Amino acid sequence: MKIVVTVKQVPDPDIPPTHFKVDEAARKVVPPAGVAPVMNGYDGNALEAALRLKEKHGGSVTVISMGGPEARDTLKRAIAMGADAAVHVNDPALADADSATTAAVLAAAIKKVGDYDLILSGRQASDTDAGQVPLGVAEILGLPSVAPVVAIEPSGAGLKVNRMIEDGYQVVEVGLPALLAVSSEIGEPRYPPLRGIMAAGRAQIPNWTAADLGVSVGSSKRSTLRRLYVEQREARVDLIEADTPEEAGVALADRLRDAKLI
């Protein structure tokens, strides 16, 4: 089975909130000093799922990432974990790409990679939580898609997958090729072994631009970021005083009713 995994490099979500800064004028997140970005968590889960399928059923895993020069670190980590090859889509014109542009670029890169049976992506990225790109890629490529997925198992000529729903999961059969957007329940990403780290250091990762993929950045963009800011929340405490618990309960109910909370 030939598997393509899309990954994104994101600011480390485990940094203290006080380290997270936004340049509201430039509408950009300010990278925290001294904290390296990391592979998006759900994408790590998708890569782990791909590696398990490869180990159990054979095949190959190719990883694709769109981002600046620093994204190569994430691609090298993917190779260290066990991916067979990686592709870096790096073009300054794509720096402010929206979900539609990102989906178009990744779809074009997957076409350029060539033959594939399965595309795995994380269900969403921790920096935007939009969850739009995977299904956008599937739409552009004309593939069936399922999201969010928590289990994958080959079944006949296709796959049997468990799709998460509010009170459990659905069992869905899907033909190949297909795209699955993976959730964290599928399994934690493995730590790269020393042999993998050494292989990643020697890996040749090609760099593709939008022109290489035949993508027109302006025509694919569908949205404009109007504002980016850190929400400020203020809390206020009102102390209800009463002579007895019963009177306090009545006073609380009256206060909640006045606030139209009950």
FILO-513795 format. One record per residue (C-alpha): x, z, y; residue number from 1; residue in three letters. Coordinates in pm, whole numbers, plus 50000, padded with zeros to 5 digits. Last residue first. Layout:
<recs>
[[X, Z, Y], NUM, 'ALA'];
...
</recs>
This chain:
<recs>
[[46770, 53404, 53042], 262, 'ILE'];
[[47066, 53284, 53247], 261, 'LEU'];
[[46850, 53203, 53548], 260, 'LYS'];
[[47069, 53422, 53773], 259, 'ALA'];
[[46762, 53629, 53860], 258, 'ASP'];
[[46687, 53659, 53490], 257, 'ARG'];
[[47040, 53779, 53416], 256, 'LEU'];
[[47015, 54046, 53687], 255, 'ARG'];
[[46671, 54160, 53563], 254, 'ASP'];
[[46802, 54183, 53206], 253, 'ALA'];
[[47099, 54387, 53324], 252, 'LEU'];
[[46874, 54625, 53519], 251, 'ALA'];
[[46651, 54674, 53214], 250, 'VAL'];
[[46950, 54742, 52993], 249, 'GLY'];
[[47098, 54987, 53243], 248, 'ALA'];
[[46765, 55171, 53259], 247, 'GLU'];
[[46768, 55204, 52880], 246, 'GLU'];
[[47130, 55317, 52876], 245, 'PRO'];
[[47038, 55600, 53114], 244, 'THR'];
[[47117, 55700, 53473], 243, 'ASP'];
[[47205, 55347, 53585], 242, 'ALA'];
[[47498, 55154, 53732], 241, 'GLU'];
[[47556, 54784, 53674], 240, 'ILE'];
[[47911, 54680, 53757], 239, 'LEU'];
[[47942, 54318, 53867], 238, 'ASP'];
[[48261, 54142, 53758], 237, 'VAL'];
[[48378, 53817, 53913], 236, 'ARG'];
[[48591, 53550, 53748], 235, 'ALA'];
[[48753, 53252, 53916], 234, 'GLU'];
[[48856, 52938, 53737], 233, 'ARG'];
[[49093, 52680, 53878], 232, 'GLN'];
[[49097, 52346, 53698], 231, 'GLU'];
[[49436, 52180, 53694], 230, 'VAL'];
[[49415, 51842, 53861], 229, 'TYR'];
[[49407, 51468, 53805], 228, 'LEU'];
[[49187, 51251, 54025], 227, 'ARG'];
[[49075, 50890, 54049], 226, 'ARG'];
[[49230, 50750, 53733], 225, 'LEU'];
[[49120, 50387, 53714], 224, 'THR'];
[[48955, 50230, 53411], 223, 'SER'];
[[48930, 49900, 53224], 222, 'ARG'];
[[49287, 49772, 53202], 221, 'LYS'];
[[49318, 49478, 52963], 220, 'SER'];
[[49340, 49199, 53223], 219, 'SER'];
[[49611, 49370, 53426], 218, 'GLY'];
[[49843, 49435, 53133], 217, 'VAL'];
[[49843, 49081, 52999], 216, 'SER'];
[[49949, 49115, 52635], 215, 'VAL'];
[[50148, 48839, 52461], 214, 'GLY'];
[[50325, 49093, 52238], 213, 'LEU'];
[[50676, 49005, 52353], 212, 'ASP'];
[[50543, 48995, 52711], 211, 'ALA'];
[[50410, 49350, 52675], 210, 'ALA'];
[[50758, 49459, 52571], 209, 'THR'];
[[50900, 49524, 52225], 208, 'TRP'];
[[51198, 49745, 52134], 207, 'ASN'];
[[51330, 49734, 51780], 206, 'PRO'];
[[51434, 50060, 51611], 205, 'ILE'];
[[51758, 50038, 51412], 204, 'GLN'];
[[51794, 50357, 51209], 203, 'ALA'];
[[52136, 50522, 51174], 202, 'ARG'];
[[52039, 50856, 51328], 201, 'GLY'];
[[51707, 50844, 51143], 200, 'ALA'];
[[51890, 50820, 50812], 199, 'ALA'];
[[52088, 51137, 50893], 198, 'MET'];
[[51768, 51321, 50982], 197, 'ILE'];
[[51611, 51202, 50658], 196, 'GLY'];
[[51899, 51333, 50450], 195, 'ARG'];
[[51877, 51667, 50632], 194, 'LEU'];
[[51508, 51698, 50546], 193, 'PRO'];
[[51241, 51642, 50815], 192, 'PRO'];
[[50982, 51922, 50824], 191, 'TYR'];
[[50648, 51819, 50677], 190, 'ARG'];
[[50334, 51756, 50881], 189, 'PRO'];
[[50045, 51992, 50805], 188, 'GLU'];
[[49760, 51858, 50596], 187, 'GLY'];
[[49429, 51668, 50607], 186, 'ILE'];
[[49266, 51947, 50808], 185, 'GLU'];
[[49452, 51826, 51118], 184, 'SER'];
[[49220, 51529, 51172], 183, 'SER'];
[[49291, 51163, 51093], 182, 'VAL'];
[[49159, 50848, 51254], 181, 'ALA'];
[[49125, 50591, 50975], 180, 'LEU'];
[[49166, 50217, 51025], 179, 'LEU'];
[[49078, 49966, 50753], 178, 'ALA'];
[[49222, 49680, 50548], 177, 'PRO'];
[[49074, 49755, 50305], 176, 'LEU'];
[[48722, 49857, 50207], 175, 'GLY'];
[[48564, 50189, 50294], 174, 'VAL'];
[[48383, 50447, 50081], 173, 'GLU'];
[[48253, 50749, 50270], 172, 'VAL'];
[[48206, 51108, 50156], 171, 'VAL'];
[[48052, 51303, 50444], 170, 'GLN'];
[[48184, 51640, 50556], 169, 'TYR'];
[[48072, 51991, 50635], 168, 'GLY'];
[[47832, 52138, 50891], 167, 'ASP'];
[[47930, 51952, 51208], 166, 'GLU'];
[[48069, 51642, 51041], 165, 'ILE'];
[[48417, 51560, 50911], 164, 'MET'];
[[48463, 51234, 50723], 163, 'ARG'];
[[48594, 51261, 50368], 162, 'ASN'];
[[48747, 50937, 50250], 161, 'VAL'];
[[48718, 50716, 49944], 160, 'LYS'];
[[48941, 50413, 49979], 159, 'LEU'];
[[48935, 50048, 49879], 158, 'GLY'];
[[48992, 49813, 49586], 157, 'ALA'];
[[48893, 50080, 49333], 156, 'GLY'];
[[48906, 50418, 49502], 155, 'SER'];
[[49222, 50533, 49677], 154, 'PRO'];
[[49192, 50889, 49813], 153, 'GLU'];
[[49187, 51014, 50171], 152, 'ILE'];
[[49084, 51357, 50303], 151, 'ALA'];
[[49008, 51509, 50646], 150, 'VAL'];
[[48900, 51200, 50843], 149, 'VAL'];
[[48762, 51208, 51197], 148, 'PRO'];
[[48681, 50924, 51222], 147, 'ALA'];
[[48620, 50614, 51008], 146, 'VAL'];
[[48700, 50254, 51095], 145, 'SER'];
[[48613, 49910, 50961], 144, 'PRO'];
[[48847, 49648, 51106], 143, 'LEU'];
[[48792, 49368, 51355], 142, 'GLY'];
[[49142, 49398, 51501], 141, 'LEU'];
[[49011, 49462, 51853], 140, 'ILE'];
[[48743, 49703, 51727], 139, 'GLU'];
[[48991, 49894, 51508], 138, 'ALA'];
[[49234, 49931, 51799], 137, 'VAL'];
[[48953, 50062, 52020], 136, 'GLY'];
[[48855, 50309, 51747], 135, 'LEU'];
[[49208, 50448, 51751], 134, 'PRO'];
[[49239, 50446, 52134], 133, 'VAL'];
[[48927, 50636, 52237], 132, 'GLN'];
[[48996, 50993, 52122], 131, 'GLY'];
[[48996, 51119, 52481], 130, 'ALA'];
[[49177, 51450, 52421], 129, 'ASP'];
[[49402, 51360, 52718], 128, 'THR'];
[[49735, 51538, 52652], 127, 'ASP'];
[[49654, 51652, 52298], 126, 'SER'];
[[49596, 51300, 52172], 125, 'ALA'];
[[49295, 51214, 51957], 124, 'GLN'];
[[49191, 51151, 51593], 123, 'ARG'];
[[49550, 51086, 51496], 122, 'GLY'];
[[49606, 50736, 51369], 121, 'SER'];
[[49632, 50570, 51028], 120, 'LEU'];
[[49622, 50194, 50974], 119, 'ILE'];
[[49580, 50063, 50619], 118, 'LEU'];
[[49651, 49747, 50423], 117, 'ASP'];
[[49916, 49578, 50634], 116, 'TYR'];
[[50081, 49235, 50667], 115, 'ASP'];
[[50227, 49154, 51007], 114, 'GLY'];
[[50424, 49377, 51241], 113, 'VAL'];
[[50316, 49137, 51516], 112, 'LYS'];
[[49949, 49207, 51445], 111, 'LYS'];
[[50020, 49581, 51463], 110, 'ILE'];
[[50196, 49530, 51797], 109, 'ALA'];
[[49896, 49338, 51933], 108, 'ALA'];
[[49661, 49616, 51825], 107, 'ALA'];
[[49891, 49873, 51985], 106, 'LEU'];
[[49891, 49679, 52313], 105, 'VAL'];
[[49513, 49630, 52319], 104, 'ALA'];
[[49447, 49995, 52234], 103, 'ALA'];
[[49686, 50112, 52505], 102, 'THR'];
[[49522, 49880, 52758], 101, 'THR'];
[[49175, 50011, 52676], 100, 'ALA'];
[[49289, 50374, 52678], 99, 'SER'];
[[49454, 50345, 53020], 98, 'ASP'];
[[49810, 50230, 53082], 97, 'ALA'];
[[50003, 50403, 53358], 96, 'ASP'];
[[50353, 50337, 53223], 95, 'ALA'];
[[50261, 50002, 53064], 94, 'LEU'];
[[50436, 49786, 53327], 93, 'ALA'];
[[50753, 49988, 53264], 92, 'PRO'];
[[50761, 49836, 52911], 91, 'ASP'];
[[50847, 50012, 52586], 90, 'ASN'];
[[50672, 49935, 52259], 89, 'VAL'];
[[50896, 50104, 52001], 88, 'HIS'];
[[50869, 49997, 51637], 87, 'VAL'];
[[50955, 50214, 51337], 86, 'ALA'];
[[51051, 50158, 50974], 85, 'ALA'];
[[51045, 50326, 50632], 84, 'ASP'];
[[50879, 50652, 50739], 83, 'ALA'];
[[51012, 50959, 50557], 82, 'GLY'];
[[51017, 51262, 50788], 81, 'MET'];
[[51344, 51147, 50941], 80, 'ALA'];
[[51183, 50812, 51017], 79, 'ILE'];
[[50900, 50989, 51203], 78, 'ALA'];
[[51155, 51207, 51385], 77, 'ARG'];
[[51334, 50892, 51496], 76, 'LYS'];
[[51005, 50755, 51631], 75, 'LEU'];
[[50945, 51078, 51823], 74, 'THR'];
[[51293, 51062, 51975], 73, 'ASP'];
[[51235, 50697, 52063], 72, 'ARG'];
[[50948, 50810, 52285], 71, 'ALA'];
[[51206, 50918, 52548], 70, 'GLU'];
[[51262, 50555, 52647], 69, 'PRO'];
[[50904, 50527, 52775], 68, 'GLY'];
[[50592, 50493, 52565], 67, 'GLY'];
[[50405, 50300, 52298], 66, 'MET'];
[[50468, 50416, 51943], 65, 'SER'];
[[50450, 50232, 51609], 64, 'ILE'];
[[50536, 50377, 51267], 63, 'VAL'];
[[50576, 50169, 50951], 62, 'THR'];
[[50508, 50326, 50611], 61, 'VAL'];
[[50571, 50148, 50281], 60, 'SER'];
[[50416, 50111, 49937], 59, 'GLY'];
[[50382, 50341, 49638], 58, 'GLY'];
[[50075, 50525, 49509], 57, 'HIS'];
[[50166, 50894, 49513], 56, 'LYS'];
[[50466, 50899, 49744], 55, 'GLU'];
[[50319, 50633, 49972], 54, 'LYS'];
[[49984, 50813, 49994], 53, 'LEU'];
[[50164, 51138, 50074], 52, 'ARG'];
[[50371, 50966, 50342], 51, 'LEU'];
[[50061, 50819, 50505], 50, 'ALA'];
[[49884, 51157, 50511], 49, 'ALA'];
[[50191, 51316, 50670], 48, 'GLU'];
[[50197, 51041, 50933], 47, 'LEU'];
[[49832, 51103, 51015], 46, 'ALA'];
[[49894, 51479, 51046], 45, 'ASN'];
[[50184, 51409, 51282], 44, 'GLY'];
[[49952, 51185, 51481], 43, 'ASP'];
[[49711, 51480, 51504], 42, 'TYR'];
[[49989, 51694, 51654], 41, 'GLY'];
[[50118, 51444, 51910], 40, 'ASN'];
[[50492, 51408, 51857], 39, 'MET'];
[[50685, 51627, 52099], 38, 'VAL'];
[[50805, 51637, 52459], 37, 'PRO'];
[[51122, 51836, 52531], 36, 'ALA'];
[[51099, 52153, 52739], 35, 'VAL'];
[[51393, 52216, 52975], 34, 'GLY'];
[[51198, 52147, 53291], 33, 'ALA'];
[[50825, 52102, 53239], 32, 'PRO'];
[[50719, 51737, 53273], 31, 'PRO'];
[[50500, 51703, 53584], 30, 'VAL'];
[[50162, 51561, 53483], 29, 'VAL'];
[[50060, 51269, 53700], 28, 'LYS'];
[[49800, 51191, 53964], 27, 'ARG'];
[[50070, 51104, 54220], 26, 'ALA'];
[[49903, 51319, 54486], 25, 'ALA'];
[[49779, 51573, 54230], 24, 'GLU'];
[[50126, 51632, 54087], 23, 'ASP'];
[[50023, 51849, 53793], 22, 'VAL'];
[[50208, 52149, 53652], 21, 'LYS'];
[[50207, 52325, 53316], 20, 'PHE'];
[[50474, 52594, 53300], 19, 'HIS'];
[[50228, 52873, 53386], 18, 'THR'];
[[50015, 52769, 53089], 17, 'PRO'];
[[50301, 52867, 52852], 16, 'PRO'];
[[50427, 52568, 52650], 15, 'ILE'];
[[50260, 52519, 52310], 14, 'ASP'];
[[50106, 52182, 52397], 13, 'PRO'];
[[50455, 52022, 52418], 12, 'ASP'];
[[50408, 51726, 52649], 11, 'PRO'];
[[50306, 51418, 52447], 10, 'VAL'];
[[50474, 51144, 52240], 9, 'GLN'];
[[50225, 50918, 52069], 8, 'LYS'];
[[50205, 50794, 51713], 7, 'VAL'];
[[50042, 50495, 51543], 6, 'THR'];
[[50084, 50476, 51165], 5, 'VAL'];
[[50095, 50147, 50974], 4, 'VAL'];
[[50053, 50156, 50597], 3, 'ILE'];
[[50144, 49894, 50337], 2, 'LYS'];
[[50000, 50000, 50000], 1, 'MET'];
</recs>
